[in-house]
Amino acid sequence: MTLSWIDIAVIGLYLLVMIGIGLWARNKVKNLADYALAGRSLGYIIMIGTLVGGAIGAASTLGKGGRAYETGIIFAVVAFGYIAGLIVFAFFAKKLRQVQIWTIPEVLRIRYGKGLELAFGAAMFISVVALFGAQVIAIGMLFTSVGQSLGLTYTSVIIISGAILIFYTLIGGLLAVAYTDLIQSIIMLISVGIILPIFVIAGPIQQGTFWELLKPDTGNILGGMTPLYIISIFIIDFSFCLIDPSLWQRANAAKDEKVIKNSMLVTAGVYFYWSAVIVIMGVIGVALVPNLVHDFGSTDAIIPVLAVKFLPPGLLGFCFAGLMAVMMSTASVVLLNAGTTVANDIIKPLRPKMSDRGLLFTAMGTVLVVGIISVACALFMKGIFNTLMLAFAVYVSGVFVPVMAACYWDKATRQGAVASSVTATVICVGLYAVKQFVDLPWIEPIVFSLLASIIIMFTVSRATYKPDQATPKLFTSK
């Protein structure tokens, strides 16, 4: 299976456009606020484009398609956690804008005092490396599915795609990311969301056969998953939405409250459609590509393999550009957030007299360093969906309860936040480590870690709460 010269030209044009947008946006970035929030000027079209681009990534495409190939149509239910999170965040964003906070470390510092932002930085670093790395892994997998017709190895594709991502994020900031996300969202929705399903579903499969293929196995309706595993994915996705640094950033980059609220609701609808399409293609892929794992090494390859198998030249290149857009849009979002968070919430408090230009260069330097580390780690990471679920679970365990308590509970204390975060993180990591060696299908780390986090936050905060030393919750009822 190979790419034609037409396909290669389409992919090359797409990459050049991404680089060009980065160069254009560079001239509009004057300080850290411009770099992080694009001047707080994003309207509906750009906002929806960047939200969709950030929401749809490797896990929701290659990872979800691969898991649907393994488990069946039941895997469609896992999308509802993220969808519910997007809907709730549409209303949560109003509060963020009212208190004029756009980073999570700022919440921790205002409510609990200095120091906790460093712990958050460590948790965020793990999730950023995993999330960025998974996107470039997926791009490498795309080209693995067409062999080595371009003279590119898996390693070289990861390095090249990672370099392009780092370049346009580094020089253009959120403005570059937002405009590239818009273009990437359009490309991926048309190519992967509409054209590919038409060729795959309406082509080789008869209508009667199609519905038969979607039916779950009556003897294994959950596809080998336990109910607790499904619940754990819902918890991870829902919780992550509310503490996703990129969503906090975009909530404050929107032109007004109405833009972010309605854009989030539209994004939830688009994500629902995308998840349904990807899961359906993954399920019917079992009949269309029965030897997938033997031939390509992983079920994660099902979506690009279907594209290569059923799309004609030209459309195949367009679809591959769309699949690259899926990964590149998400990767650029998390990379930018890492840079701006380090500059605004770690370096700025330590060096309050640093100039705006100094903070800008700090953010750009962080983007470069984190990007390089993530690409290096991507060369050794395996399993897109499970890798990201692990990273998200660790992040949610350490951050979710302290942040929500800071926003909504007037008796939350620094001691409670520290004890809650540390204990939950240790439990989550420890249980994941144990599950690598012992089969414990009815133990899901995120369930136990979040439950422990809530209990410890409540118990320790009540024991250490002193009215005369208390800090007010950030969100009021107004």
Protein Blocks (a to p, Z undefined) as FASTA:
>chain_A
ZZdfklmmmmmmmmmmmmmmmmmmmmmpmbfmlmmnnooaacfklmmmmmmmmmpcfklm
mmmmmmmmmnojmlmmmmmmmmmmmmmmmmmmmmmmmnopabfklmmmmmnoghjlmmmm
mmmmmmmmmmmmmmmmmmmmmmmmnojmnopafklmmmmmmmmmmmmmmmnommlmmmmm
mmmmmmmmmmmmmmmmmmmmmmmpcfklmmmmmpccfklmnnopafklmmmmmmmmmmmm
mmgmklmmmmmmpmblmlmmmmmmmmmmmmmmmmmmmmmmmmmmmmmmmmlmmmnopakl
mmmmmmmmmpcehjlmmmmmmmmmmmmmmmmmmmmmmmmmmmmmmmmmmmmmbcfklmmm
mmmmmmmmmmmmmmmmmmmgghjklmmmmmmmmmmmmmmmmmmmmmmmmkbcfklmmmmm
mmmmmmmmmmmmmmmmpccfkbcfklmmmmmmmmmmmmmmmmmgcfklpccdfbdfZZ
